[in-house]
Amino acid sequence: MSDFKQLEHTTYPTYEGYDLGLTYTSAGSLFKVWAPTAQQVHVALYDDAGVYDQEGIVQEHGGGREFLMSRDDRGVWSIALEGDWNGHYYMYRLEWADSTVHYVVDPYATAVSANGQRTVIIDLAQTNPDGWEEDMGPTLERATDAVIYELHVRDFSMDRHFNASEKDLSAVKGRFAAFTYSGLKDGAGNSIGLDHLLELGITHVHLLPVADFHTVNDLAELETEYNWGYDPQHYNVPEGSYSSNPADPEARIRELKQLVHSLHSAGIGVILDVVYNHTYSVEKGPFEPVVPGYYYRTDEQGQLTNGSGVGNEVATERPMVRKYIKDSLRYWAKEYHIDGFRFDLMGLMDTPTVEQLTQELRAEVRPDLLIYGEPWTGGESPQPLLTLKGTQRDKGFAVFNDNYRSAIKGDSDGTGSGFATGAWNQEEQVLKGTFGAIHDFTAHPSESINYVTAHDNLNLWDKIITVRGLREYCGFPQWEQGKPKDGRKAEQAVAEADPYREVDVTDLLEDETVRKSLLANGIVLTSQGIPFIHAGDELLRSKYGDHNSYRSADAVNAIRWANKARFRPVFDYYQGLIALRRSHPAFRMDHRELVEQHMEVLHSSGRVVAFALRHHANGDAWNHIVVIYNGSDTEQTLLLPAESDRWHVVVDAHGAGNEIRYEVAGHRVTVSRWSMMVLYDQEEPAQVSSSTEQDQDTGKVENGAEGSDKKMDQEIAKGETASFRTIELIYERADRQYSGWNVWVWGTGCRDGHVELHELEDGRAVARIQVALNVQRIGYIVRLNHWDAKDIEADRYIEIDPTRSVTQVLIHSGREEYLLLVNDNRAG
């Protein structure tokens, strides 16, 4: 090795340009690779992909046309070759001081041959599908508007029922192309495939890793190998086994873009699962042969550390590693129009890197990119700035809320129960989750990914079956490394099991396991935060008790489309809950202040949780909304808020949605066992969202008290009877300093939120608040700027005198009570 190899990595020069890798034009190609410790570097060009052995590996890379590259003072080797090299293959040949030679694929490769054996020169513009220039995913006003659906590319279409009578879809099963077919139906006329996702109502599909991974041979028969993809090889290239022709370097790129375009055309965004915390191999990976010893963390003895649990961890904190990750993400977002990223074991990444990539991607690519990840590691790491729960506060990205997951369902693979699966004393933990974890580890609900199950561990149905002690009754085998321990093939074990043995499909929504599954995800879909559901939960998906199916057979993993017809009421329930959430912003508050002002706990004991979303929360058309979760095995009767004596039920044990199922008169309601209920009292058109205050941060105009005053003055000038009353809130401070002080109001029936204070000549300030004629009481807080401080911590209320058109109240700073000023302004 060269003398550079003996230096500490902190002395290596760094490079800030955006042109590492290949820059292609038809007139010439520019190659750049950062390899500061290499003695000499050539680019080797080939006419073909090389000779593959029986394992799908190209062992020999000599014989190409080799061109010596030049090194600059930043450690970058480069060369520009004239002519059109489109369709050729290349490698870098690195030589060290001891004459060791490595042939390596470009770590910045964007196209590779089958199994990633050689880098390929292509014209990326030729891979764009028709309409790509206009392609764009759905935009989000707030992160909490998203409903995320986690899905594996292959699982989506490997079921034998994924077919069409007029088309033979066998060639696209398990591949990117399966997402481009619409109009597919099952025998009963139910939509499947892409149309199923559209019908369900989710906003984003989160794809398990689609970047080129190591453990599936692209050239093998499709049915022989399976993997989730958390073993990365080439970070900027789509996985070849998901393409129609892995030997065609352009096919995988074009077909992934077609997948994205198809989902975008359906109004669904695409989130990529990315794995920057480790590589499958070190010596044969994308980094070590280029800059030995730089890309991986080591201990004091120079040994690789294992925070990932798979043998290595990438040193994300080092400048050129951090740059590589940001460059890679920027490439995916721009070239493939990706709408968000989920980070595997994000806990292993240093927090400054995650914070920087969040800020830069939002500034440079699009401001509403979804960014979230797992705030844990797979083992001990020497990195002191791990991105664990709490480190995300006010940094713009979200983390999975495993506290909430465990509170709802219990442990991940065993018989331990949670609120929805029969446990006692989980009510307070559930409430923390319903509030978007703002009283746990978040600054705002938008930082919490709420979920109960994902690809890891037992899926939801199998977890409930396990808690209930029904595994043996359902015929689940014991699994080990993707195979039944008893020696049967997976296909046979699956065929001989029945996950739904105790289910009566004629009375589906009365079944205990069904109800507990609906309650678990119903909690997720009606909580503050970002909801995340695992693909197939809406079809009661089972993996036959396999808790870690990353390399199990398709018989275990494939989504069974026949279950849609069999369990249609379950699908309808999920669809209704998602429609409810997407229609009502009260469930999607994205700032702590909104949650604190509008959410109120009604009940929290006896395996029952209830809360209210009050005063047109977040600009919702519904005035007061009550949500009740009953995790007990008996029906429960609860008191409803006293403000109303008539409530409209939209969700109960037998259905969910926006439509009124029935009405409850009075102040009591009974909730069925293992179920949830959502009710509201009044519906009025929302005047202005109470989140308008936050809209200032996104450049939207706020209409404040000045607009209200102007409207009132106009009506008075015309001699018309006002359609509202007015409260003149007169605020007095001893220091006479009113700069930045304002009033936050709710329950007005006109316009909730921010109202400006205007200074008066007598050393006081006044806020004029419009109130609907039927309103009897409003709430208010006097605050400094955007919640920098409050005059009084507690919420305060003003009772409305219905005989007066204008009510004047005097508020002294620091005092809870107010004075009602007598004036001659009686109505009528």
DAJO-V773826 format. One record per pair of residues at least 4 apart in sequence whose C-alpha atoms are under 8 Angstrom apart, sorted by the first residue. I is the first residue (numbers start at 0). GAP is how many residues later the second one is. If there is no record, write none. Layout:
I/GAP
I/GAP
This chain:
0/4
0/36
0/37
0/38
0/95
0/96
0/97
0/98
0/99
1/4
1/35
1/36
1/37
1/94
1/95
1/96
2/4
2/34
2/94
3/32
3/33
3/34
4/32
4/287
6/4
6/5
7/4
8/284
8/285
11/24
11/63
12/23
12/60
12/61
12/62
13/60
13/61
13/305
13/306
14/19
14/59
14/60
14/61
14/305
15/307
17/309
18/4
18/13
19/11
19/12
19/13
19/14
19/88
20/10
20/11
20/12
20/85
20/86
20/87
20/88
21/7
21/8
21/9
21/10
21/86
21/87
21/99
22/6
22/7
22/8
23/4
23/5
23/6
23/97
23/98
23/99
24/4
24/59
24/98
25/57
25/58
25/59
25/60
26/55
26/56
26/57
27/52
27/53
27/54
27/55
27/56
27/57
28/51
28/52
28/53
28/54
28/55
28/56
29/48
29/49
29/50
29/51
30/12
30/47
30/48
30/49
31/44
31/45
31/46
31/47
32/43
32/44
32/45
32/73
33/41
33/42
33/43
33/256
34/40
34/41
34/42
34/255
34/256
35/38
35/39
35/40
35/255
36/38
36/59
36/254
37/56
37/57
37/58
37/59
37/252
37/253
38/55
38/56
38/57
38/58
39/28
39/29
39/54
39/55
39/56
40/27
40/28
40/29
40/36
40/51
40/52
40/53
40/54
41/24
41/25
41/26
41/27
41/50
41/51
41/52
42/23
42/24
42/25
42/26
42/47
42/48
42/49
42/50
43/20
43/21
43/22
43/23
43/46
43/47
43/48
43/49
44/19
44/20
44/21
44/43
44/44
44/45
44/46
45/18
45/19
45/42
45/43
45/44
46/40
46/41
46/42
47/40
47/41
48/40
48/64
48/68
48/69
49/8
49/10
49/11
50/7
50/8
50/9
51/4
51/5
51/6
51/7
52/4
52/5
52/6
54/162
55/59
55/161
55/162
55/163
56/58
56/60
57/59
60/30
60/42
67/11
68/8
68/9
68/10
69/7
69/8
69/9
70/4
70/5
70/6
70/7
71/4
71/5
84/36
85/35
85/36
85/37
86/33
86/34
86/35
87/32
87/33
87/34
88/29
88/30
88/31
88/32
89/15
89/28
89/29
89/30
89/31
90/12
90/13
90/14
90/15
90/27
90/28
91/10
91/11
91/12
91/13
91/14
92/8
92/9
92/10
92/11
93/7
93/8
93/9
93/10
93/196
94/4
94/5
94/6
94/7
95/4
95/5
101/187
101/188
103/14
103/182
103/185
103/186
104/4
104/11
104/12
104/13
104/14
104/181
105/13
105/180
106/127
106/128
106/179
106/180
107/127
107/128
107/220
108/10
108/11
108/125
108/126
108/127
108/128
109/9
109/10
109/126
109/127
110/8
110/9
110/10
110/11
110/125
110/126
110/138
110/139
110/142
111/4
111/5
111/6
111/7
111/8
111/125
111/137
112/4
112/5
112/6
112/7
112/133
112/134
112/135
112/136
113/104
113/105
113/126
113/132
113/133
113/134
113/135
114/99
114/102
114/103
114/104
114/125
114/131
115/96
115/117
115/118
119/129
121/128
122/4
123/4
126/123
126/124
126/126
126/127
126/130
127/4
127/126
127/129
128/125
128/128
128/129
128/132
130/4
131/129
134/126
134/129
134/130
134/202
135/125
135/128
135/201
136/127
136/128
136/130
136/131
136/132
136/133
136/200
136/201
136/202
137/65
137/126
137/129
137/130
137/131
138/229
139/5
139/6
139/228
140/4
140/227
141/4
141/226
141/304
141/448
142/225
142/227
142/303
142/387
142/447
143/301
143/302
143/384
143/385
143/386
143/387
143/444
143/445
143/446
144/385
144/437
144/443
145/56
145/57
145/58
145/384
145/385
146/55
146/56
146/57
146/383
146/384
146/385
146/386
146/431
147/54
147/55
147/56
147/57
147/58
147/382
147/383
147/384
147/385
148/53
148/54
148/55
148/56
148/57
148/383
148/384
148/385
148/386
149/55
149/56
149/57
149/58
149/304
149/305
149/382
149/383
149/384
149/385
150/4
150/5
150/54
150/55
150/56
150/57
150/383
150/384
151/4
151/55
151/56
151/57
151/76
152/4
152/21
152/22
152/23
152/54
152/55
152/57
152/89
153/4
153/19
153/20
153/21
153/88
153/404
154/4
154/19
154/399
154/402
154/403
154/404
155/18
155/22
155/37
155/402
155/403
156/5
156/16
156/17
156/18
156/21
156/36
156/401
156/402
157/4
157/15
157/16
157/396
157/400
157/401
158/395
158/399
158/400
158/401
158/402
160/25
160/399
160/400
160/401
161/7
161/11
161/30
161/31
161/399
162/4
162/5
162/6
162/7
162/21
163/4
163/5
163/20
163/21
168/4
168/9
170/73
171/4
171/5
171/6
171/72
172/4
172/5
173/4
173/48
173/68
174/66
174/67
174/68
174/69
175/4
175/66
175/67
175/79
175/80
175/82
175/83
176/4
176/66
176/67
176/78
176/79
176/81
176/82
177/15
178/14
178/15
178/80
178/83
178/84
179/14
179/78
179/79
179/82
179/83
180/12
180/13
181/11
181/12
181/13
182/8
182/12
183/7
183/8
183/9
183/10
183/11
184/4
184/5
184/6
184/7
185/4
185/5
185/6
185/375
185/376
185/379
187/377
189/374
189/375
190/4
190/5
190/8
191/4
191/5
191/369
192/4
193/4
193/69
194/4
195/4
196/4
196/5
197/4
197/68
197/69
197/70
198/376
199/371
199/374
199/375
199/378
200/374
200/377
200/378
201/66
201/376
202/64
202/65
202/66
203/64
203/65
203/66
203/67
204/63
204/64
204/65
204/66
205/64
205/65
205/66
205/67
205/136
206/63
206/64
206/65
206/66
207/20
207/21
207/64
207/65
208/19
208/20
208/21
208/63
208/64
208/65
208/66
209/19
209/28
209/29
209/62
209/63
210/18
210/21
210/22
210/23
210/24
210/25
210/26
210/27
210/28
210/63
211/17
211/20
211/21
211/22
211/23
211/24
211/25
211/26
211/27
211/28
212/16
212/17
212/18
212/19
212/20
212/21
212/26
213/15
213/17
213/18
213/19
213/66
214/12
214/14
214/16
215/4
215/9
215/10
215/11
215/25
216/8
216/24
217/22
217/23
217/28
218/22
218/27
219/4
219/5
220/4
221/19
222/331
224/326
224/328
225/324
225/325
225/326
225/327
225/328
226/323
226/324
226/325
227/322
227/323
229/45
229/50
230/44
230/47
230/48
230/49
231/43
231/46
231/47
231/48
232/46
232/47
232/48
232/52
232/53
233/52
234/93
235/92
235/95
235/96
236/16
237/14
237/15
237/18
238/4
238/13
239/5
239/6
239/12
240/5
241/4
241/10
242/8
242/9
242/12
243/7
243/8
244/6
244/7
245/5
245/6
247/4
248/4
249/4
250/4
251/4
252/4
253/4
254/4
255/4
255/80
256/4
256/79
257/4
258/4
259/4
259/9
259/10
259/76
259/77
259/78
260/4
261/4
262/4
262/5
262/6
262/7
263/4
263/5
263/6
268/69
268/70
269/68
269/69
269/70
270/67
270/68
270/69
270/70
270/71
270/99
271/66
271/68
271/69
271/70
272/68
272/69
272/70
272/71
273/67
273/68
273/69
273/70
274/4
274/68
274/69
274/70
275/38
275/49
275/67
275/68
276/31
276/36
276/37
276/38
276/39
276/67
276/68
276/69
276/71
276/72
277/30
277/32
277/34
277/35
277/36
278/6
278/33
278/34
278/35
279/5
279/30
280/4
281/4
281/5
281/6
281/30
282/5
282/6
283/4
283/5
284/4
285/4
286/4
286/5
286/8
287/4
287/5
287/6
287/7
290/4
293/21
294/19
294/20
294/21
294/23
294/26
295/8
295/16
295/17
295/18
295/19
296/7
296/8
296/15
296/16
296/17
296/18
296/85
297/4
297/5
297/6
297/7
298/4
298/5
298/6
298/83
303/7
303/8
303/9
304/6
304/7
304/8
304/75
304/76
304/77
305/4
305/5
305/6
305/7
305/72
305/73
305/74
305/75
306/4
306/5
306/6
306/41
306/70
306/71
306/72
306/73
306/74
307/4
307/5
307/37
307/40
307/69
307/70
307/71
308/69
308/70
312/35
313/7
314/6
314/34
315/5
315/6
315/9
315/33
315/34
315/37
316/4
316/5
316/32
316/33
316/35
316/36
317/4
318/4
319/4
320/4
321/4
321/31
322/4
323/4
324/4
325/4
325/31
326/4
327/4
328/4
328/32
329/4
329/31
329/35
330/4
330/5
331/4
331/5
331/6
332/4
332/5
332/6
332/7
332/32
333/4
333/31
338/29
338/30
338/31
339/29
339/30
339/31
340/28
340/29
340/30
340/31
341/29
341/30
341/31
342/28
342/29
342/30
342/31
343/29
343/30
344/4
344/28
344/29
344/30
344/31
344/32
344/33
345/27
345/28
345/29
345/30
345/31
345/41
345/42
346/27
346/28
346/29
346/30
346/39
346/40
346/41
347/28
347/29
347/33
347/35
347/38
347/39
348/4
348/5
348/36
348/37
348/38
349/4
349/33
349/34
349/35
349/36
349/37
350/4
350/34
350/35
350/36
350/40
350/41
351/4
351/33
352/4
353/4
353/33
354/4
354/40
354/41
354/42
355/4
356/4
357/4
357/13
357/38
357/39
358/4
358/37
359/4
359/5
360/4
360/5
360/6
360/8
361/4
361/5
361/6
361/7
362/4
369/27
370/26
370/27
371/25
371/26
371/27
371/28
371/77
372/25
372/26
372/27
373/25
373/26
374/12
374/13
374/14
374/24
374/25
375/11
375/12
375/13
386/4
386/5
387/4
388/10
388/52
389/51
389/52
391/4
391/5
391/6
391/7
391/50
391/55
392/48
392/49
392/50
392/51
392/54
393/49
393/50
395/51
396/49
396/50
397/48
397/49
397/50
397/51
398/48
398/49
398/50
399/48
399/49
399/50
399/51
400/4
400/47
400/48
400/49
400/50
401/4
401/49
402/4
402/26
402/30
403/4
403/25
403/26
403/28
403/29
403/46
403/47
403/48
404/4
404/5
404/45
404/46
404/47
404/48
405/4
405/5
405/6
405/12
405/46
406/11
406/12
406/19
406/22
406/23
407/10
407/11
407/12
407/13
407/18
407/22
407/44
407/112
408/8
408/9
408/10
408/11
408/12
408/43
408/54
408/111
409/5
409/6
409/7
409/8
409/9
409/11
409/13
410/4
410/5
410/6
410/7
411/45
411/46
411/51
412/44
412/45
412/50
412/134
413/49
413/52
413/53
414/48
414/51
414/52
414/53
414/54
415/51
416/4
416/5
416/6
416/50
417/4
417/5
417/6
417/8
418/4
418/5
418/6
418/7
418/8
418/11
418/188
418/212
419/96
419/97
419/99
419/100
419/211
419/254
420/43
420/46
420/95
420/210
421/209
421/210
421/211
422/184
423/182
423/183
424/180
424/181
424/182
425/4
425/181
426/4
426/177
426/178
426/180
426/181
426/182
427/4
427/176
428/4
429/4
429/179
430/4
430/173
430/178
431/4
431/5
431/6
431/7
431/8
432/4
432/17
432/94
432/95
433/89
433/90
433/92
433/93
433/94
433/95
434/4
434/10
434/92
434/93
434/94
434/160
434/164
435/6
435/8
435/9
435/10
435/11
435/12
435/91
435/92
435/93
436/4
436/5
436/7
436/8
436/11
437/4
437/5
437/6
437/7
437/154
441/5
441/6
442/4
442/149
443/4
443/146
443/147
443/148
444/83
444/84
444/85
444/144
444/145
444/146
444/147
445/83
445/84
445/144
445/145
446/82
446/83
447/81
447/82
448/80
448/81
448/82
448/83
449/74
449/77
449/79
449/80
449/81
449/82
450/70
450/73
450/80
450/81
450/82
451/8
451/68
451/69
451/72
451/81
452/4
452/5
452/6
452/7
452/80
452/81
453/5
453/79
453/80
454/4
454/79
454/93
455/91
455/92
455/93
456/89
456/90
456/91
457/4
457/5
457/85
457/87
457/88
457/89
457/90
458/4
458/75
458/82
458/83
458/84
458/88
459/4
459/57
459/77
459/81
459/82
460/4
460/52
460/56
460/76
460/79
460/80
460/81
461/4
461/37
461/80
461/81
461/82
461/83
462/4
462/82
463/4
463/49
463/52
463/53
464/4
464/5
464/6
464/48
465/4
465/5
469/4
470/4
470/5
470/74
471/4
471/5
472/28
473/23
473/24
473/25
473/26
473/27
474/21
474/22
474/23
474/24
475/17
475/18
475/21
475/22
475/23
475/68
475/69
476/7
476/8
476/9
476/16
476/67
476/68
477/6
477/7
477/8
477/67
477/68
478/4
478/5
478/6
478/66
478/67
479/4
479/5
480/70
480/71
481/8
481/64
481/66
481/67
481/68
481/69
481/70
481/71
482/4
482/5
482/6
482/7
482/69
483/4
483/5
483/6
483/9
487/4
487/5
488/4
489/4
489/62
489/63
489/65
489/66
490/4
490/62
490/64
490/65
491/4
492/4
493/4
493/50
493/61
493/62
496/47
498/43
498/45
502/5
502/8
503/4
503/7
504/61
504/62
506/4
507/6
507/59
507/61
508/5
508/6
508/60
508/61
508/144
508/145
509/4
509/5
510/4
511/4
511/162
512/4
513/4
513/26
513/56
514/4
514/138
514/159
514/160
515/4
515/115
515/158
515/159
516/4
517/4
517/52
517/55
517/56
517/157
518/4
518/110
518/112
518/155
518/156
518/157
519/4
520/4
520/12
521/4
521/52
521/55
521/154
522/4
522/106
523/7
523/8
524/6
524/52
524/53
524/56
525/51
525/55
525/61
525/101
526/4
526/60
527/59
527/60
527/61
527/62
528/59
528/60
528/61
529/58
532/4
534/24
535/4
535/5
535/23
536/4
537/32
537/33
537/36
538/21
538/22
538/24
538/25
538/28
538/29
538/31
538/32
539/23
539/27
539/30
540/18
540/19
541/14
542/4
542/6
542/13
542/14
543/12
545/10
548/7
548/8
551/4
551/5
552/4
553/4
561/4
562/4
562/5
563/4
563/7
566/4
567/4
568/4
569/4
570/4
571/4
571/83
571/84
572/4
572/82
572/83
572/84
573/4
573/82
574/4
574/81
574/82
575/4
575/79
575/80
575/81
575/82
576/4
576/74
576/79
576/80
577/4
577/79
578/4
578/78
578/79
579/4
579/76
579/77
579/78
580/4
580/6
580/7
582/75
583/4
583/36
583/37
584/4
584/32
584/33
584/34
584/35
585/27
585/30
585/31
585/32
585/33
585/34
587/30
588/5
588/6
588/28
588/29
588/102
589/4
590/4
591/4
592/4
592/194
593/4
593/23
593/24
593/96
593/97
594/4
597/14
597/15
597/16
597/17
597/19
598/12
598/13
598/14
598/15
599/11
599/12
599/13
599/14
600/9
600/10
600/11
601/7
601/8
601/9
601/10
602/5
602/6
602/7
602/8
603/4
603/5
603/6
604/4
605/26
606/23
606/24
606/25
607/20
607/21
607/22
607/23
607/24
608/19
608/20
608/21
609/16
609/17
609/18
609/19
610/15
610/16
610/17
611/12
611/13
611/14
611/15
612/4
612/11
612/12
612/13
613/9
613/10
613/11
614/8
614/9
614/131
614/132
615/4
615/5
615/6
615/7
615/8
615/70
615/74
615/131
616/6
616/7
616/73
617/71
617/72
617/73
618/67
618/68
618/69
618/70
618/71
618/72
618/133
619/66
619/69
620/62
620/63
620/64
620/65
621/58
621/59
621/60
621/61
621/62
622/57
622/58
622/59
622/60
622/61
623/56
623/57
623/58
624/53
624/54
624/55
624/56
625/14
625/51
625/52
625/53
625/54
626/49
626/50
626/51
626/52
627/43
627/48
627/49
627/50
628/45
628/46
628/47
628/48
629/5
629/6
629/41
629/42
629/43
629/44
629/45
629/46
630/42
630/43
630/44
631/41
631/42
632/40
632/41
633/38
633/39
633/40
634/35
634/36
634/37
634/38
635/34
635/35
635/36
635/37
636/31
636/32
636/33
636/34
637/30
637/31
637/32
637/33
638/28
638/29
638/30
639/27
639/28
639/29
640/26
641/25
643/22
643/23
643/37
644/20
644/21
644/22
645/17
645/18
645/19
645/20
645/21
645/35
646/16
646/17
646/18
646/32
646/33
646/34
646/35
647/12
647/13
647/14
647/15
647/16
647/31
647/32
647/33
648/11
648/12
648/13
648/14
648/15
648/28
648/29
648/30
648/31
649/5
649/6
649/7
649/8
649/9
649/10
649/11
649/12
649/27
649/28
649/29
649/30
650/4
650/5
650/6
650/10
650/25
650/26
650/27
650/28
651/4
651/19
651/20
651/23
651/24
651/25
651/26
652/18
652/19
652/22
652/23
652/24
663/4
663/5
670/4
670/5
670/6
671/4
686/63
686/64
687/4
687/62
687/63
687/64
688/62
688/63
688/64
689/61
689/62
689/63
690/4
690/62
691/4
691/10
691/61
691/62
692/9
692/60
692/61
693/4
694/4
694/5
694/6
694/7
695/4
695/5
695/6
702/4
702/5
703/4
703/50
703/51
703/52
704/4
704/49
704/50
704/51
704/62
704/63
704/64
705/4
705/50
706/4
707/4
707/60
707/61
707/62
708/4
708/59
709/4
710/4
711/4
711/10
712/4
713/4
714/4
714/5
714/6
714/7
715/4
715/5
715/6
722/49
722/50
723/46
723/47
723/48
723/49
723/81
724/45
724/46
724/47
724/48
724/79
724/80
724/81
724/82
725/42
725/43
725/44
725/45
725/79
725/80
725/81
726/41
726/42
726/43
726/44
726/79
726/80
726/81
726/82
727/38
727/39
727/40
727/41
727/78
727/79
727/80
727/81
728/37
728/38
728/39
728/40
728/79
728/80
728/81
728/82
729/34
729/35
729/36
729/37
729/78
729/79
729/80
729/81
730/33
730/34
730/35
730/36
730/79
730/80
730/81
730/82
731/4
731/31
731/32
731/33
731/78
731/79
731/80
731/81
732/4
732/5
732/31
732/79
732/80
733/79
735/27
735/28
737/19
737/21
737/27
739/44
739/45
740/15
740/16
740/41
740/42
740/43
740/44
741/12
741/13
741/14
741/15
741/25
741/40
741/41
741/42
741/43
742/11
742/12
742/13
742/14
742/24
742/37
742/38
742/39
742/40
743/8
743/9
743/10
743/11
743/36
743/37
743/38
743/39
744/7
744/8
744/9
744/10
744/33
744/34
744/35
744/36
745/5
745/6
745/7
745/32
745/33
745/34
746/5
746/28
746/30
746/31
746/32
747/4
747/22
747/23
747/24
747/27
747/29
747/30
748/22
748/23
748/26
749/20
749/21
749/22
750/19
750/20
754/12
754/13
754/14
755/11
756/8
756/9
756/10
757/7
757/8
757/9
758/4
758/5
758/6
758/7
759/4
759/5
759/6
770/4
772/29
774/25
775/23
775/24
775/25
775/26
776/20
776/21
776/22
776/23
777/19
777/20
777/21
777/22
778/16
778/17
778/18
778/19
779/15
779/16
779/17
779/18
780/9
780/10
780/11
780/13
780/14
780/15
781/8
781/9
781/10
782/4
782/5
782/6
782/7
782/8
783/4
783/5
783/6
783/7
784/4
790/22
790/23
791/21
791/22
791/23
791/24
795/20
799/7
800/6
801/25
802/23
802/24
802/25
803/21
803/22
803/23
804/20
804/21
804/22
805/19
805/20
806/13
806/14
807/12
807/13
807/14
807/15
808/9
808/10
808/11
808/12
809/8
809/9
809/10
809/11
810/4
810/6
810/7
810/8
811/6
